């Protein structure tokens, strides 16, 4: 079991979850009944379509080392 205590680790994990959830939304599925991952990411300042944001976030994830 891994415990995330550093704020950077928590934010990194959150971004991974949002990226994976957006991938599900691209295929027509939902991750939860609440606010969509797309809407959450748009609220964080990202712009574009679901596919554009997913690709941009994927590139960003590639630059961040896997520390989680």
C-alpha positions in Angstrom: 0.0 0.0 0.0 1.3 3.4 -0.9 0.3 6.6 0.9 0.4 9.9 -0.9 1.3 12.7 1.6 3.2 15.2 -0.6 0.9 17.7 -2.3 2.8 17.2 -5.6 2.1 13.5 -5.4 -1.6 14.1 -4.7 -1.9 16.5 -7.7 0.0 14.1 -10.0 -2.4 11.2 -9.0 -5.4 13.5 -9.5 -4.2 14.4 -13.0 -3.7 10.7 -13.9 -7.3 9.9 -12.7 -8.7 12.8 -14.7 -6.8 11.8 -17.8 -8.0 8.2 -17.5 -11.5 9.3 -16.9 -11.5 11.6 -19.9 -10.3 8.6 -21.9 -13.4 6.8 -20.8 -15.6 9.8 -21.7 -14.1 9.7 -25.2 -15.4 6.1 -25.6 -18.9 7.1 -24.3 -18.6 5.8 -20.8 -18.8 7.8 -17.5 -16.5 7.5 -14.6 -19.1 8.7 -12.0 -22.5 10.3 -11.7 -20.9 13.6 -10.6 -19.2 16.2 -12.6 -17.5 14.9 -15.8 -13.7 14.9 -16.0 -14.0 17.1 -19.1 -15.9 19.7 -17.1 -13.4 19.5 -14.3 -10.4 20.0 -16.6 -12.2 22.9 -18.4 -12.6 24.5 -15.0 -8.9 24.1 -14.4 -8.3 26.3 -17.5 -7.8 23.8 -20.3 -9.3 24.6 -23.6 -10.4 22.5 -26.6 -12.4 19.4 -27.3 -12.3 16.3 -25.3 -9.8 14.7 -27.7 -7.6 17.7 -27.8 -7.5 18.0 -24.0 -6.8 14.2 -23.7 -3.9 14.4 -26.1 -2.5 17.5 -24.4 -2.8 16.0 -21.0 -1.2 12.8 -22.3 1.8 14.7 -23.5 2.0 16.5 -20.1 1.9 13.1 -18.3 4.8 11.9 -20.5 7.0 14.7 -19.2 6.2 14.1 -15.5 8.3 11.3 -14.0 6.3 8.4 -12.5 6.8 9.0 -8.9 3.4 7.7 -7.6 
